[in-house]
């Protein structure tokens, strides 16, 4: 960032935050001294841009210091849950729509709507719909910080015929041109692709598609996007629905198609997949396509990638081309000793002053529209084509929000177990999903 821009960011930070900081002493029990706020996040790639935000924030508010703690995804939620139960949670943490309902139901997260109303925060500055994700019964539990959509990523050395990749079609019957592309990219040990009658599915060297099976009840990284493109809906209403629809035949058809890829030898068997994550498996050059989120742009197009990759839009299904769109927020611990300072930090995190800084680093797409524009400019300047993510985000009817309800953890485990039983060949899709749906909906009675 240039000195001029840095100065402008600092001035913007001061304009946004200083009035709140000045008012803190009266509203926080006379706390007029220096305050250290503990802030948690899980993404190591996002740590540097948010540290830059913290530096600007502290320049405008020298009595408030931000202390970062970054841990990996699974450890993050385990630690957070433990700390919340112990009454010693961080003042502010990065929150996810799938997790925050449990914090709401246990009264562990602060309602920030009074602050938002008092300070007249412009909720229209964010990507459409994101601000509403963190509202329940008129109470607001976070401000949007970023958004993500899904796309295909493919290995350009394994997929050399790219004509028509932006117009792929899919259906659960014959798989459309998407299955044809997957079959063509699948290669056995003798160099024959999946379209060759002599293809040996028992000796595969390169799989055409790498599925994600540890994807909870949402299927954001694959089956959920195609299921919605097939006409499936998760809930009676979203957010805060109370009746799931996992017994919908449209979902069973979709999961059945994924199982069909395994049976054809186009995707690896679930029980024989590497313990490595999909990104690492893709980097071995043994899979051609997978479905990823925009938060992985740096992973696949960055300097650390071990293969050459490009992105393409998701295929168009019977109900159109659909992608999950999701967004994170920043939550304030209900038991924080510094609610006003925590709000000042969360408000800054949700402002263009911070999100423009994040956008220039191009790690994620910020929720504030100006931050997204800066991220796009940064990607373009670096020669990275990310249109597959951004075009779909603005396409009419092209996105859907992931389900937000109570009992999120239980729902996730029940549905994931059911889907895994299908791909392991232990149950038929319709039977497994009907049983899971009955179990899920029983949680709401």
N, C-alpha and C positions, 0 to 999 in steps of 0.2 A: 504494500500500500504506500502511495506517495505521501510526503509530509503534508501536502495540502489536504488530501483526503483524510489523513489521520487527524489533523486538526479539526476538520469538519465533523468527523465522527465524535471526537471528544466534546465539541460544542453541542452536538445533538444529544449526546449522553447527558450532559449537564442540564440541558433544557428539559429532558424527560424526567430525570431522576431527582435533581436537587430539591424541588419543592417537597417531595415525599421525605427525603432524608432530613430536611429541616424540621419536618413535623413529627419525626420519630420519637423525640424525647417525651412528649406529653402522652403519646398513645402506647408506649411500650413500658410503662411503669417507671419512667424516669431514667431510662437507660441512655445516657448521653455520652458514654465513653466509647472506646474502640470496640468494634464487634467483628468477630470472625464467623462467617457463615460456611457451614459444611455443605458442599454441593457434590452430588454423585452422578456419574454417567457411566455407560458401559462401552461405548465405541472409542477405541484408542485413536482412530483416524479423526474423530471430531474433537478430541481434546485440545489440539493446538488452536483451532479457530475460536473455541470457546474460552481458552485462556486469553486470547487476544481481546475478546469481549470483556473478560474480567479486568484486564489491565485498563481498558478505557473506562469501565464502570468505577474502578477504584480511583482513577484520576479525578473523576467528577464527585466521588464520595470517599474522601480519604480516610474517613473513620470506619469504613466497611471493607474487610478483606475477604476474598473468596478462596476457600481451601478446597481443592479438587481431590476426589477419590475416584479412580477409574478401575473397574474390574470387568472381566469377561461376562457375557450374557447370562449364562446359567448361574454362575457364582454371584452375580449382581443381585438377582431376584432372591436367591437364598439368603444372602447377607441382609438385604433390605427387610425381608419378612422377619428375620430374627431380631434385627434392631428395632423394628416397629413394635414387636411383641414385648421387647425389653424396655420400651419407652425411651430409647436413646437413638432415634432415627436421625438422619441428616436433616438440616433445616429445609433444604430444597433437593429434589431429585428429578432426574429425567424419567418421565412416566410413559406408559404404553397403554393404548386403549383396551387391550386384552386384560390388563392387570388392575387398572385403577378401580373397577367396580368393587373389588374386595376391600380396597382401602376406604371406599365410601361407606360400605356397609358396616365396617368396624370403626367408623368415626376417626380414622387416622389421618385424614387429609383435610386441609383447610378450604372452606368455601371462600373464594376470592371475589365473588360477585359484588360485595359491598365496596371493595377497592376499585373494581372495574367501573362501577357506577360513579363513584366519587371522582375518579380521575378521568372519566369520559374516554376510556380506551376505545379506539376505533376498531371494531371487530370486522368491519368491511375491508380492512387492509389485507386480510388473509385469503389464501386459496379457498374457494367456495366450499362451505360445509364443514370445514375443519374446526371452527370455533364451537360448533354445536355438539361435537363429539364428546366434549368434556362437561356437559351440562346434564343435571338430573334434578327434576322437581324445582326448577328455578334457581338452583345452586350451581355455581361454576367451580370446577376443580383444576383448571389449568388454562394457559394460553398456548396456542399452537406455536411450534418452533420449526417444523419442517413438514414435508410430504414426500411420499414415494409412490411410484407405480411400477408395474411389472412389464417385462419384455423377454423375448428370446435372446440368448447369447449363443454364438456359435464359433467354433474353431475354424478360422479361415483357411487353414491348411487341409482340414478334413472336409470342409464344405467349399468346393471350388465353383460349383454352378450356383450362383446367387440370383439368377433371373427368377423373378416372381416371389422372392422371399418376403417382400412387403405386401403380398396379396395372398398369402396362404389361407386355405380354408380348412375347416375341421368339422367332423360330425362323429358321433359315437358308433356309427354303423361301419363305414369303411375307412374312417380316419381322414378322408379328404386328401387334399394335396399336402397337408402337414404330415400325414403318415407316409406318403410317398417320399417326401424329403427325408424323413427319418430312416426309412428303409434304404434309400440310396446311400445314406451316410454310414450305414451299418456295414462293417466289413469283417468277414471271417478270416481264419488263419491262412487261407489260401488266396486271399485277396478278392473274394467274390462278395458283392454287396447283397443286401437283403432282397433285391428285386430279381436276383438270379435264381432260377429253379434249383440249382445245385448248392445254394447257400447252406452252410452248416451252422445251425443255431446253437449247437453244443460246443463250438470252438470259435468264439467271437473274439476278434482282436480289438475292434473299435465299435462301441455301442452308439447307435444313432441318437439315443435320448437318455438322459440321466434324470430320473425322477427324484422328488423329495418326499420321503415317507414319514419323517418325524415332523409333520406339519400341523399337528394339533387338530382342532375342530374347524379350522378356517381354510386350509389349503392355499394360503396366499402364494406360495411358491410353485403352484402348478395346478392341482386338481380343482381348486376353488374357482380359478379364473375360467377354466374350460367348462365347469359345471354351470356357472352363471351364464356363460355364452351358449349353453344348451337349454337355458330357461329355468334353471334352479334358483330358488330364493331360500336363504337360511332361516328366516324368521317371519312371524306374523307382522312384526314391525321392528324397525331398527333406528336408533338404539332403544334399549330397554324393553325388548319384546319378552314374552313369557312362553311362547310356543315355537319350538324348533320344527323344522321340516326335513330332517335327514332321511326320512322314509320316502322322499320324493323319487319316483322312478328316473327322473332326469339326472339325479346324482348317481344312482345305481348304475345307469348306463355309462356315465363318465368314468367311474371307478373301474367298471368292467373293461372299458377300453384301455386303461392304463395296465390292467392285468394282462390284457391281450398283447400289449407290447412286450411284456416279459415272456409270454408263451411263444411269441414269434422270434424271440432272440434279439429284438431291437433295443431292449432295455435290460440291465442286469437284474438278476434275481435279488429280491430284498434280503434274503438270509445270507447271501454271499457277497453283498456289497462291502466295500472297504469301510473301515472305521473312520477314514478321513472324511471331512466335509466335502460337499459337492464342489466347492471352489478348488480344493486341493486335487480332487479326482479329475476335474477338467484340466488342471495344469499338467497332469500326467499324459495328456494326449490320448486317452482311451475312451473318450466320449465326445460326440460332435455338438449336440444341442442340450441346453437345459433352460429353465425359466428362472429368472433372477429379478431382484428389485433394483431400483435406481441407486440404492445405497451401495451397490457393488461396482459402480462405474469405475472407481479408482482401482478396485481389485483386478478388473479385467482389462482396462485400458491404461493402467498405471505402469510404472517402470518395473514393478515387482512381478508382473505376469510372466509366466514361463512359456506361454503359447501366444499366438496372435489371435485376437478376437474381434468380433463386431456384433452389433445389436440389430435385431429386426423386430417388427411388431408381433404381438401375439396373433395367432390365426383367428380368422373370423368364423364363429360358430353359427348354429341355426338361429340364435337370437342376437347375432351381431358380434362384434369384437368387444370384449370386456376385460377390464383389469381392475384388480383391487386397488384402491387408493387409501393410504393410511397416513396418519400423522402423529408425531409425538408431542408431548407437552412438558411443562415443568410444574411439578407439584410442590406445595408447601406443607410441611409436617404440621398437623394440628397441634402438636405439643411444643412447637418451637418457642424458645424464649425471646425471639426477635422477629415477630410477625411483620412489623412495618419494614424493617430492613430486608427481610426475605421477600416481601412484596416488591420493594424497590428493585431488587435483583431480578425477580421473575418478570416484572414489567419491562425492564431493560432487555432481557433475553427475548421477549416477545415483540420488541420494537425494531424498526428499520435500522436504527443505529447499530444494533448488534447483528441483525440478520443480513445486512449488507456486507458486513465483515465476513460472516460465514459464507455468504454467496461468492465472494471473491476467491475464497479458498476452494470452492467447487467440490466439497466433500459430499454435500447433500443439497437438495433443493429447499431453500428456506420457505416458510409458510407465508411470509410477507412477499408480496408480488415483486417489489423492487429487488429483493434478495434473490429471487428466482431469475430475474433478468440478468443480474450480475453473475450468477452461476452459469447461465447459458453463454454469456459473453466469454467467461473464463474457459469453458469447454471448447468453444469455437476457436479461441486464440491458441489453444493447445492442440488443435486438429482432431478433437474427439467428437464424433457424431453421436449425439444422444437423443435425437429426434424421436426415436421409438418410444421413449418414456414421456416426453413433453407433449408430443402431438396427441397421444391418447388421453392425456390429462385434460385437454381442452376440447376433445371431441364430444359432441352432444350425445348423452346417454352412454358414453364409453367407459364410465367408471362406476364402481359400487363400493360402499363402505363395508368393512368387515364387521361381523356381529359383535355387539356390545350388550352384555346381560350380566345379571348376577350368576354366581356359580361357574364362573369362567374356567377355573382350573379343573373342576370335575368334568365339565362338558368336554374340555379339550382332551382329557385322558380317555374318556369313554369313546369318543368318536375316533381318535387316533388308533386305539386298540382294535376297533371294529374294522377300520380300513386296512390296518396291517394284517388282520386275520384273512382278509380277502386276497391281498397280494401274496400271502404265504400259501394260498390255496386251501385254507382251512374252512372257508365259508363262502357261500354265494353272496354277491353284492347286496341284493335286495333283502335277504334274510339278515345279514349282519347289520345293515343300516336300520332296518325296522326295529331290531332288538335294541340297538344303541339309541334310537330316537325315543323309544318308550322309556329307557333308563334316564335319558336327559330330561324329558318333560316331567318325569316323576319328581325331579328336584324342585320344580316350581309349584308343586301342590302342597 
